[in-house]
Amino acid sequence: MKDTSVNRRDFLKLSAFSLGALALQPAIKPLAQFTYPPAERLGRVVWWGTELKKTPSPDSETLGALREDDLVPWLRTRVGSHFERNQNWVETPEGYVWLPHLQPVWNIPNVPLSELPTSSRGPGMWVEVTVPYVDLILDNPPARSPWTQDRLQMTPSIRLYYSQVTWVDAVRTAGDGSMLYRVNEPFGSYGDMFWAEAAAFRPITEEEIIPINPEVEEKRIRVDVARQTMQCFEGNREVYFARISSGALFDYLGNKVDAWETPYGRHPIWRKLISLHMSGGTTGGGWDLPAIGWTTLFVGSGVAIHSTFWHNNFGVPMSRGCVNATPEDAKWVFRWSLPSVPYDPGDMTVSLPGGTIIEVVEA
């Protein structure tokens, strides 16, 4: 089902290169060689077999099928019809794609740094992916995390995607002259480290995570499961509103899964991280995802408000208990809510009574 022009054996050989070999031979295909549609705004397909329709309706003529990670020019969003709740479609030059199956992305390469700043962990900085995707090469095989193992079994491409946030702690020049960063997640990682083309990552600055209205102590967040909305209040004044995706009630086969519901009640924020490798669940129903940005934990079991890149169906329950938000919304809540998080180390845990209260209700 995937493009297997590079077979798994060759990819594993490539992944096993030492740092010395990286200096002699390019490990990553340069971004300049990636083929992206010539459009300012793009949509990345997040669901295998996504159909391209003649008109914005599931009953319309099917013009073709798209693979996961295919990119299409995003011309505009149109309201059409669909048997599910979301009625929005994306118009492309070739037809229409249902909005939930397209992640909005841009292609914004960056000028790499030849030397990383100093932090409490040594050289390193927080970065955000600003291209549709970037391929990774495993630096320290064998693969440790379920995510890395699964990806290597299914496809030769291990990737990070637009808007994902992570930590890089080393820089190196490949044989073709391109600069590589080493991705090394400090929080929640199984220990996998990767090399990736540095131009794909934008350095996150301390200024852009400066807290919003830190002098205001009376803050609260209201997550309405029925309406799939999130509201932020200072006292009785609403200062922010967003559509979210809370815990799904049914799995992909239509079976009801009570364990995926977002817990109702009043919960104080107890930990916040600029980025977290998130995993949990049980065999067959678990998950494992790297580089989840702007993570605000409010239930001890790991329930959080966090950035989401794997679907674009906000306003519909989609998660396994967490509150999925767009990268922009998750980042705003992260900066505004208490406790405030310093850039270094990018993690803050508070004891009871905790930080800002998150009320999960069903109005």
BAGU-739687 format. One line per 4 residues: their letters; for each residue y, z, x of N, C-alpha, C. Coordinates in steps of 0.2 Angstrom, whole numbers. Example, Ala and Ser with C-alpha at 12.3 -4.5 7.8 and 13.67 -1.06 7.14 Angstrom:
BEGIN
as> -28 39 66 -22 39 62 -16 39 66; -11 35 64 -5 36 68 0 39 64
***
This chain:
BEGIN
mkdt> -6 0 4 0 0 0 6 0 4; 6 3 10 12 3 15 11 -3 20; 17 -5 23 17 -10 28 13 -7 34; 8 -10 36 4 -8 41 4 -12 47
svnr> 10 -15 49 10 -20 54 9 -16 61; 10 -10 61 9 -5 67 3 -1 64; -3 -1 67 -8 3 65 -8 10 67; -12 14 64 -11 21 65 -13 23 72
rdfl> -18 20 75 -20 21 82 -14 20 87; -11 14 86 -5 13 90 0 17 90; 2 20 83 7 24 82 6 31 85; -1 33 85 -2 40 88 -2 39 95
klsa> -3 33 98 -2 33 105 5 33 107; 9 30 103 16 30 104 19 37 103; 16 41 98 18 48 97 17 52 103; 12 51 107 9 55 112 13 54 119
fslg> 18 50 119 22 48 125 25 55 128; 25 56 134 28 61 137 36 60 137; 40 65 139 47 64 140 48 59 145; 44 59 150 45 54 156 44 47 153
alal> 39 46 149 38 39 146 44 37 142; 47 42 138 52 40 134 58 37 138; 59 39 144 64 37 148 63 29 150; 56 27 150 54 21 153 54 16 147
qpai> 52 18 141 51 13 136 54 16 129; 57 11 125 60 13 119 55 16 114; 56 22 111 52 25 107 53 24 100; 60 22 98 62 21 91 65 14 91
kpla> 64 10 86 67 4 85 74 5 84; 79 2 88 86 3 87 89 1 80; 94 5 78 96 4 71 99 -3 70; 102 -6 76 104 -13 75 99 -18 73
qfty> 93 -16 74 87 -21 72 85 -19 65; 87 -14 62 84 -13 55 88 -18 51; 84 -20 46 86 -25 41 89 -22 35; 95 -21 34 98 -18 28 101 -23 24
ppae> 101 -23 17 105 -28 13 112 -27 15; 116 -33 15 123 -33 17 127 -30 11; 127 -24 10 131 -21 4 134 -14 6; 140 -12 4 143 -6 6 139 0 3
rlgr> 136 -1 -3 132 5 -6 125 2 -7; 120 6 -6 113 4 -6 109 9 -10; 104 7 -13 99 11 -16 92 11 -13; 90 17 -11 83 18 -8 78 19 -13
vvww> 73 15 -14 68 16 -19 64 22 -17; 63 27 -21 59 33 -20 53 34 -24; 51 28 -27 45 29 -31 41 22 -30; 35 22 -28 31 16 -26 29 13 -33
gtel> 30 6 -33 29 2 -39 35 2 -44; 41 4 -42 47 4 -46 48 -4 -48; 49 -5 -54 50 -11 -57 57 -14 -57; 58 -20 -55 64 -23 -56 64 -27 -62
kktp> 69 -25 -67 69 -28 -73 75 -33 -74; 74 -37 -79 79 -42 -81 85 -39 -84; 84 -35 -88 89 -31 -92 88 -23 -91; 93 -19 -93 92 -12 -92 88 -9 -97
spds> 81 -11 -97 77 -8 -102 70 -8 -100; 66 -3 -101 59 -4 -99 55 -9 -102; 57 -11 -108 54 -17 -112 56 -24 -109; 61 -24 -105 63 -30 -102 58 -34 -98
etlg> 59 -40 -97 54 -44 -92 55 -41 -85; 49 -40 -82 48 -37 -75 49 -43 -70; 54 -43 -66 55 -48 -61 51 -47 -55; 49 -41 -53 46 -39 -47 44 -32 -47
alre> 41 -30 -41 40 -23 -40 42 -21 -33; 45 -15 -32 48 -13 -26 43 -7 -23; 43 -7 -17 40 -2 -13 44 4 -11; 41 10 -10 45 16 -8 48 14 -1
ddlv> 55 16 -1 59 15 5 62 8 5; 60 3 0 64 -3 0 71 -1 -2; 76 -6 0 83 -5 -1 86 -11 -5; 90 -9 -10 93 -14 -14 101 -13 -14
pwlr> 105 -18 -14 112 -17 -15 113 -14 -22; 118 -9 -22 119 -5 -28 126 -7 -30; 126 -12 -36 132 -15 -38 136 -10 -43; 133 -7 -48 136 -2 -52 130 1 -56
trvg> 132 6 -60 128 10 -64 129 8 -71; 124 6 -75 125 4 -82 120 9 -87; 123 10 -93 119 13 -98 115 8 -102; 108 9 -102 104 5 -105 99 9 -110
shfe> 93 8 -110 88 12 -114 82 13 -110; 79 19 -112 73 21 -108 69 26 -113; 63 26 -113 59 31 -117 59 38 -114; 62 39 -108 63 45 -106 70 47 -107
rnqn> 72 53 -105 79 56 -106 84 52 -103; 83 50 -96 88 47 -93 89 39 -95; 95 37 -97 96 31 -100 100 26 -95; 101 29 -89 105 25 -84 101 20 -79
wvet> 104 15 -78 101 10 -73 106 7 -68; 103 5 -63 107 2 -57 107 -5 -57; 112 -9 -57 112 -16 -57 112 -18 -50; 108 -23 -48 107 -26 -42 108 -33 -42
pegy> 109 -37 -37 110 -44 -37 104 -47 -40; 98 -44 -40 92 -47 -42 89 -45 -49; 92 -39 -52 90 -37 -58 92 -29 -58; 88 -25 -63 90 -19 -64 84 -14 -62
vwlp> 86 -8 -59 82 -3 -57 84 3 -61; 79 7 -64 80 13 -67 83 18 -62; 88 21 -64 92 26 -59 88 31 -56; 84 35 -59 80 40 -56 76 38 -50
hlqp> 74 32 -50 70 29 -44 74 27 -38; 80 27 -38 85 25 -33 89 31 -30; 88 32 -24 93 37 -20 99 33 -18; 105 35 -20 111 32 -17 112 34 -10
vwni> 112 28 -6 113 29 1 118 24 4; 120 26 10 125 22 14 122 21 21; 125 16 24 123 14 31 129 16 36; 129 22 38 135 24 43 132 26 49
pnvp> 131 21 54 129 24 61 134 28 64; 132 32 69 137 36 73 137 35 80; 142 37 83 142 37 91 139 43 93; 133 42 97 129 48 99 133 52 105
lsel> 131 58 105 134 63 110 129 62 116; 132 62 122 128 62 128 126 69 130; 130 74 128 128 81 129 130 85 123; 125 89 121 125 93 115 129 100 117
ptss> 133 102 112 137 109 112 132 114 113; 135 120 116 131 126 117 131 130 111; 125 133 109 124 138 104 120 144 106; 119 149 101 115 155 103 108 153 104
rgpg> 106 147 102 99 145 103 99 140 109; 104 140 113 104 135 119 108 129 116; 107 123 120 110 117 118 108 115 111; 113 112 106 111 110 100 116 110 95
mwve> 115 107 89 120 106 84 116 104 77; 120 106 72 117 104 65 120 97 64; 115 93 61 117 86 60 115 83 53; 118 78 50 116 75 44 114 68 45
vtvp> 109 66 42 107 59 42 112 54 38; 115 49 41 120 45 37 118 38 37; 112 36 38 109 30 37 103 30 32; 101 25 29 96 25 23 90 29 26
yvdl> 87 28 32 82 32 34 82 31 42; 78 36 45 77 35 53 70 37 54; 67 33 58 60 34 60 60 40 66; 54 43 65 53 49 70 47 48 74
ildn> 47 50 80 41 50 84 40 57 86; 33 59 85 31 66 86 31 67 94; 35 73 96 36 74 103 30 78 106; 27 82 101 22 87 104 15 87 99
ppar> 12 82 99 6 81 95 1 86 98; -4 88 93 -6 85 87 -1 88 82; -1 84 76 4 86 70 2 93 68; 7 97 66 5 104 64 7 105 56
spwt> 12 102 54 14 103 47 10 98 42; 9 100 36 5 96 31 9 90 30; 16 90 30 20 84 29 19 79 35; 19 81 41 18 77 46 11 74 46
qdrl> 6 78 45 -1 76 45 -2 70 39; 1 72 33 0 67 28 3 60 29; 9 61 32 13 55 33 9 50 39; 6 53 44 3 50 49 -4 47 46
qmtp> -7 50 41 -13 47 38 -11 41 33; -5 41 30 -3 36 25 0 30 28; 4 31 33 9 26 35 11 27 43; 12 22 46 14 23 53 22 26 54
sirl> 25 26 48 32 28 49 33 35 46; 35 40 51 38 47 49 45 46 48; 48 48 43 55 47 42 59 53 40; 66 53 41 70 57 38 75 53 34
yysq> 78 55 29 82 51 24 89 53 24; 93 48 21 100 49 20 101 56 17; 106 60 20 108 66 17 104 72 20; 98 71 23 94 77 25 98 80 31
vtwv> 97 87 32 101 90 37 96 94 41; 97 94 48 92 97 53 96 99 59; 92 102 64 95 104 70 92 99 76; 97 97 80 94 94 86 96 98 92
davr> 91 98 97 92 102 103 92 99 110; 91 92 110 91 89 116 93 81 115; 95 78 120 97 71 120 94 68 126; 92 61 125 89 57 130 91 50 129
tagd> 90 46 134 92 39 134 85 35 134; 84 31 130 77 27 130 78 21 134; 73 17 135 73 12 140 77 6 138; 79 5 131 83 0 129 90 2 129
gsml> 92 8 131 99 11 132 101 15 126; 97 15 120 99 19 115 98 26 116; 102 30 113 101 37 114 97 40 108; 93 45 111 88 49 106 90 56 106
yrvn> 90 59 100 90 66 99 83 69 97; 82 75 100 76 79 98 77 83 92; 74 82 86 74 86 80 69 92 81; 72 98 80 68 104 81 71 109 76
epfg> 67 109 70 70 114 65 69 121 67; 74 125 66 74 132 68 71 137 63; 71 134 56 69 139 51 64 136 47; 58 139 46 53 137 42 48 132 45
sygd> 49 130 51 46 124 54 39 127 56; 34 122 56 27 123 58 27 122 66; 32 120 69 32 119 76 32 111 79; 32 107 74 33 100 76 40 98 78
mfwa> 40 94 83 47 92 86 46 84 86; 52 81 85 52 74 85 58 71 89; 57 65 91 63 61 94 65 56 89; 72 55 88 74 50 83 81 47 86
eaaa> 82 41 84 88 38 86 95 42 85; 99 43 89 104 48 89 110 45 84; 110 38 84 115 35 80 114 36 72; 109 39 70 107 40 63 110 46 61
frpi> 112 51 66 114 58 64 122 59 65; 125 62 60 132 64 60 132 71 62; 136 73 67 137 80 69 140 84 63; 138 89 61 141 94 56 146 98 60
teee> 152 99 58 157 103 61 157 110 58; 160 115 62 161 121 59 166 121 53; 171 117 54 176 116 49 174 114 42; 169 110 42 167 108 35 162 113 31
iipi> 160 118 34 157 123 31 161 130 30; 167 129 31 172 135 30 171 137 23; 170 143 21 169 146 14 175 144 10; 173 143 3 178 141 -2 180 147 -6
npev> 186 149 -6 189 155 -9 185 161 -8; 184 163 -1 180 169 1 183 175 -1; 190 175 -3 193 181 -5 191 183 -12; 188 179 -16 186 180 -23 180 184 -23
eekr> 179 190 -25 173 193 -26 169 192 -32; 172 191 -37 169 191 -44 167 183 -45; 161 182 -42 159 175 -43 152 175 -46; 150 170 -50 143 170 -53 142 163 -54
irvd> 135 161 -54 133 154 -56 128 155 -62; 129 150 -66 125 150 -72 121 143 -72; 114 144 -72 110 138 -73 107 138 -80; 109 133 -83 106 132 -90 100 127 -90
varq> 94 130 -91 88 126 -91 88 121 -97; 90 123 -103 90 119 -109 95 112 -107; 100 114 -105 105 108 -104 105 105 -97; 101 108 -92 100 106 -85 107 105 -82
tmqc> 111 110 -82 117 111 -79 118 117 -75; 123 117 -71 125 122 -67 133 123 -67; 135 129 -68 142 131 -69 143 137 -64; 149 136 -60 151 141 -56 158 144 -59
fegn> 158 151 -59 163 155 -62 167 159 -57; 173 160 -57 177 165 -54 180 169 -59; 177 175 -61 179 179 -67 176 175 -73; 181 173 -77 179 170 -83 181 162 -83
revy> 184 160 -77 186 153 -76 181 149 -72; 179 144 -76 174 139 -73 178 135 -67; 175 135 -61 178 131 -56 174 125 -53; 168 125 -56 163 119 -54 158 118 -59
fari> 156 112 -60 151 110 -64 147 105 -61; 140 105 -63 136 100 -60 129 99 -64; 126 93 -64 120 92 -67 115 94 -62; 109 97 -64 104 99 -59 97 97 -62
ssga> 92 98 -58 85 98 -61 81 104 -59; 80 108 -65 76 114 -64 69 113 -64; 65 118 -64 57 118 -64 55 113 -69; 50 109 -67 47 104 -72 42 108 -76
lfdy> 41 107 -83 36 110 -87 30 107 -87; 29 100 -85 23 97 -84 22 93 -78; 16 93 -76 15 89 -69 15 82 -71; 13 78 -66 13 70 -66 8 68 -71
lgnk> 3 72 -73 -2 70 -77 -1 72 -84; 4 75 -85 6 78 -92 3 85 -93; 1 88 -88 -2 95 -90 4 100 -89; 4 105 -93 9 110 -93 8 115 -87
vdaw> 13 116 -83 12 120 -77 17 126 -78; 15 132 -80 20 137 -81 23 140 -74; 19 139 -69 21 141 -62 27 138 -60; 29 132 -62 34 128 -60 41 129 -63
etpy> 41 134 -68 47 135 -72 52 139 -67; 58 138 -68 63 142 -64 64 148 -67; 63 154 -64 63 161 -67 69 162 -70; 69 164 -77 75 166 -80 77 173 -78
grhp> 83 175 -80 86 181 -78 92 181 -73; 94 187 -71 100 187 -66 97 189 -59; 98 185 -55 96 185 -48 101 185 -43; 101 190 -38 107 189 -33 104 185 -27
iwrk> 109 181 -24 107 177 -18 105 182 -13; 100 181 -10 97 185 -4 97 182 3; 97 175 3 97 172 9 100 165 8; 104 162 13 106 156 13 105 153 20
lisl> 104 146 20 102 143 27 105 136 26; 108 133 32 111 127 32 105 122 31; 100 123 34 94 119 33 87 123 33; 82 121 29 76 125 29 70 120 28
hmsg> 65 121 32 59 117 31 55 121 25; 55 118 19 52 121 14 45 119 12; 41 124 11 34 123 9 31 129 5; 26 127 1 24 133 -4 19 130 -8
gttg> 16 134 -13 12 131 -18 4 132 -16; 0 129 -19 -7 130 -18 -10 123 -16; -16 122 -14 -19 116 -12 -20 112 -18; -17 106 -18 -17 101 -24 -11 102 -28
ggwd> -7 107 -27 -1 108 -31 4 110 -26; 4 110 -20 8 113 -15 13 107 -13; 18 109 -9 23 105 -6 25 107 1; 28 102 5 30 103 11 35 98 13
lpai> 41 100 14 47 95 15 51 98 21; 53 94 25 57 96 31 65 95 29; 69 98 33 76 97 33 80 97 26; 78 102 22 81 103 16 88 106 17
gwtt> 93 103 15 100 105 17 103 110 12; 107 114 14 112 118 10 107 122 5; 103 126 8 98 130 4 101 137 2; 101 139 -4 103 145 -7 98 149 -10
lfvg> 94 153 -7 88 157 -10 91 163 -15; 88 163 -21 90 168 -25 84 172 -29; 78 170 -27 72 173 -29 67 174 -23; 64 180 -23 60 181 -17 54 177 -15
sgva> 52 173 -20 46 169 -20 48 162 -16; 55 161 -15 57 155 -12 61 150 -16; 63 153 -22 66 148 -27 74 148 -24; 76 142 -24 83 141 -22 87 135 -25
ihst> 93 135 -24 97 129 -26 97 125 -19; 96 119 -19 96 115 -13 97 108 -14; 99 105 -8 100 97 -8 93 94 -10; 94 88 -13 88 84 -15 89 77 -14
fwhn> 84 74 -10 85 67 -9 79 63 -12; 74 66 -14 68 62 -16 68 60 -24; 73 61 -27 74 59 -34 81 58 -36; 83 55 -41 90 54 -43 90 55 -51
nfgv> 86 60 -53 85 61 -60 88 68 -63; 94 69 -60 98 75 -62 99 75 -69; 98 81 -72 99 82 -79 92 82 -83; 87 82 -79 80 82 -81 76 87 -77
pmsr> 72 91 -80 68 95 -76 63 91 -71; 63 93 -65 60 89 -60 56 93 -54; 58 99 -53 56 103 -47 50 107 -49; 48 111 -44 43 116 -44 45 123 -44
gcvn> 51 124 -47 54 131 -48 61 131 -45; 62 127 -40 69 127 -38 74 124 -42; 81 124 -40 86 121 -43 88 115 -39; 86 109 -41 87 103 -37 95 101 -38
atpe> 99 99 -33 105 97 -34 107 91 -29; 112 88 -31 114 82 -26 116 85 -20; 116 82 -14 119 85 -8 126 87 -8; 130 84 -12 137 86 -13 137 93 -17
dakw> 134 93 -22 134 99 -26 131 105 -23; 125 104 -19 122 109 -16 126 112 -10; 130 108 -7 134 110 -1 140 114 -4; 143 111 -10 149 115 -12 147 122 -14
vfrw> 141 123 -18 138 130 -20 137 134 -13; 134 131 -8 133 134 -2 139 137 1; 144 133 1 151 136 4 154 141 0; 154 140 -7 157 144 -11 154 151 -13
slps> 148 151 -13 144 157 -15 144 162 -9; 142 168 -11 142 174 -6 134 176 -5; 132 177 1 137 178 7 139 172 11; 144 172 15 146 166 19 141 166 25
vpyd> 140 160 27 135 158 32 139 155 38; 139 158 44 142 155 50 138 149 52; 141 145 56 138 139 58 133 140 63; 134 145 67 129 148 72 127 155 70
pgdm> 121 156 68 115 152 68 114 148 62; 118 148 57 117 144 51 112 147 46; 111 154 46 107 158 42 110 164 41; 109 167 35 112 173 33 107 177 28
tvsl> 105 183 29 101 186 24 105 193 22; 105 195 16 109 201 14 104 205 10; 105 212 11 101 217 7 104 218 0; 100 221 -4 102 223 -11 109 227 -10
pggt> 113 226 -15 113 222 -21 113 214 -20; 114 212 -14 114 205 -13 120 201 -14; 120 195 -14 126 191 -15 128 189 -22; 131 183 -22 133 180 -29 127 180 -34
iiev> 128 182 -40 123 182 -45 122 175 -48; 116 173 -49 114 167 -52 110 169 -58; 113 167 -64 110 168 -70 106 162 -73; 100 162 -74 96 157 -76 94 158 -84
vea> 97 154 -88 97 155 -95 94 149 -99; 92 149 -105 91 144 -109 95 144 -116; 101 141 -115 105 142 -121 104 138 -127
***
